Amino acid sequence: MTSLIHPSAYIAPDAKLGDNVTVGPFAVIESAVEIGDNCNIGAQAVVQPYVKMGAGNILHPHAVLGGLPQDTGFKAETLSWLICGDNNVFREGFTAHRASKADGETRIGSGCYFMSNSHVAHDCDVGDKTIFANNVAIGGHVQVGNNVFMGGAVVAHQFCRIGAFAIVQGTTGLNMDVIPFTLIGGRPARHYKLNTIGLRRAGITGERYNVLAAAFRLLRNKQSLDGLQETEELLMLKAWLAVKSKRGLHGFMSLDD
């Protein structure tokens, strides 16, 4: 199928567009860009150089992909990338920057939903099926796992990690890591329980859930997880905890709170 390009749109001669791509009025697609099949680039959206995106992405009006890193030491001629997977939705005013080092990559997975005015900074790695609510902003080098929900106006300091299946309460400020499978919120931010509903929706129930619940209690009490049944989720949690953290872990809400 052929693409549908509005006559007012600008597309660089070397940009590569897949089949059935729609480009709206006054949209801009710059040099060294690759856009997969069935993508929709909205009116006045901008895709800057060195962006690669897969199929089925929707870029709403005024969203900008591939901006220069907000790093005072970055040189504009540096060749780095923003890589996006398939079937993501980027709402109005969303921004994502390419990496800060030569040949580096900022990565966004597949099936994500980024609400209005949210932001992914340079060198971040965002997993699949993750949701950023309005005005979420993550600093450089932040890692966000699969199936994470970031509530409205959440901000994350550079080099933080947010583990898979975590939910971050709206307006929370993160300056340390968030443990997978948990809920976190408050000021200062604290882990306070498992993401029970999210785990149930993912089919993590029964003994699999019970193991995670036991793991959460042990972590709260700073005890070892070694005696627990090694389910798939526990192995994932152990592997995540084994990675050296640059920020440390957020603490736990008191049982009396």
N, C-alpha and C positions, 0 to 999 in steps of 0.2 A: 504494500500500500504506500502511497505517496504521503508526504507531510503537508500540513496545512499551515502556511506561513503568512501572517498578516503583512501587507505591503509596507507598513511603517516600521516593522521590526528590522534590526540590524543583526546580520549573521556573518561572522568573519569567513573569508573564503576557505580557510583550512579547517574550520569546525566540522566535526563529523556528527551527523544526525541520523538516527535509525529510522525505521519505517513508522509511519503513522504518528509522527511527532507534531504537536500543535504548538505554535508560537504566537502569542497575542500581540496586540498593538504596542508599539514602542518598546518591546522587549529587546534586550541586548545579549547576544551570545558571542563571546570574544574568541580570540585565537587559542589554539591548542586545547579545545574542549571536545569531549566525546559524550554524546547523549544517546541513551539506549532507546529501543522501540517503545512506542505508546506512552511517551512522556508528554506532559502538558506544561508549557512554560507560559505563565500568566502575563497579563499586561504590565509593562514597565518592570518586570523582573529582570535581573542581571545575573548572567553566569560568566564569571571572570576567567582569565587564563588558568590552565592546568587543573581543570576539573574533569573528572570522569564519573559518570553516573550510569547506573544500570537501567532496566526497563521499568515502565509503569510509575515513574515518579511524577508528582504534581507539585509545581512551584507556583505559589499564589502571587498575586500582584505585589510588587515592591520588595520581594524577598531577594537576597543577594547571596550567591554561593561563590566561594573562592577568593574572598577579599584578602589583602595582604595582612599578615600577622600583626597584631598590635604589640610589637616588640621593638623597642627603640634601637636595637642592634641589627635588625633585619635589613638586608639590602634587596631592593625591589627586583634586581636582576636574578636573584637566586631562584633556581628551578626546584619547586616543591609542589606537592599535590594535595587536593581534596578528593577523596574517593568515596562515592556514595553507592549503596547497593540498590535493591529493587523495591518498588512499591512504597516509597516514603511519601509523606505529605509534609510540605514546608509552607506554613501559613504566612499571612501578610507580615512583612517586616522581619522575618527570620534572617539571621546571618550566620555563616560558617566560614572560617578562615583556613587557608592552606597552611602547611607545616612551616616551621621556622628554620629548618636546616635543609641543606641541599639534598635532594632525592628523598626527603622525609615525606610522611603522609599524615594528614588528618583523616580519620576514617569514621564513616557513619554506616551502620549495617543496613538491614532490610526491614520493611514493615514498621518503621518508626513514624511517630506523629509529633511534629514540632509546632506548638501553637504560636500565636502572634507574638512578635518581638522577643522570641527566645534566641539564644546565642550559643554556638559551639566554637570555642577558641582554637588556636593553633595547636597541632600535635595531639589533639584529643582522640580517643577511641571510644565510640558509642556503639553498643551492641544492638542486636535485633529486637524488634517489638517493644521498643522503649518509647515512653511518652514524656515530653517536656510540656508542662502547662505554660500559660502566658508569663512572659518576663523572666523565665529561668535563664540563668547565665552561668556557664562553667568556664573556669580559667584554663590556661594552657596546660597540656599534658594530663588532663583529667581522664580517668578511665571509668566508663559506665557500662555495667554488665547488661545482659539480656533481660527483657521483661521488667525493667525498672520504671517506676512512676515518680516523676519529680513534680511536686506541687507548685502552685503559682508563686513566682518571685523567689524561688530557691536560688541561692548562689553557692558555688563551690570553689574553694581556693585551688590554685594550681597544684598539680601532682596528687590531688585526692583520688581515691578509688571508691566507687559506689558499686557494691556487689550485686549480682543477679537477684531478681525478684525482690529487691528492696523497694520500699515506699518512703519518700522523704516528704514530711509534712510541709505545707505551704509556708512561705516566708522564713524557712529555716536557713541558717547560715552554716555551711560545712567547712571546717578547716582541718578535719581529720577524716579517716576512712570510715565507710559505712559497711557493716557486715552483711553478707548476702542473706536473703530470706527474711529480713527484719523490717520493722517500722522504726523510724527515727524522727524526732522533732524536739521542740522546746528551745529555750535560750538559757544557757548553752545547749547545744544539741545533745540528746541522749537516746540510746536505743531503749525501747520500752516493751516490745513484744514481737512475736513472729508475725509475718504478713499472712495471717490465717486465711483470709478470703482469696488472696492471690494464689496461695499454695493450693487451695482446694480447686480453684479454676484450672490450675495446671495439672491436676490429677495427682498431686502429692498429698496423699491421705493415708489413713490407717497407720501401719507401722512406720512407713516412711516419714509421716508427719511426726509421730511420737519420738522418733530418733532425733529429729531436728529440735523438738521441744526440749528434750533432755540435753542436747548440745547447747541450746541457748541458756539453760539454767547453769550448766557447768561453766560456760564462758562468763556469765554474770558473776560467778563465784571464783573466777580465775583458776579453774581446775582443768585438768587434762581431758581431752576427748577420746583418749586411746581405748577405753573400755567399751565404747559404743559399737553397735552393729554397723558395719561399713556399707551403708546404702549408697546409691549413686549420689544423692544430695550431700551426704556426709563427706564423701570423698572430694566432692567439689568444694565444700566448705574448707576442708583441711588443706587442699591445694591452694585456695585463695589466701588462707591465713599463713601459709608457708612462704609466700612471696614477701620479701623485705619491703616494709612500708616506708615511704619517705615522709609521711605525715603522722603516723601513729593511728590508733583506733579511738573513735569516740567512745566514751564511757556508757554506763547503763543507768537508767533511772532507778532511784531507790525504790525498794519494795514498799516503802512507807508513803511514797509520793502519790 
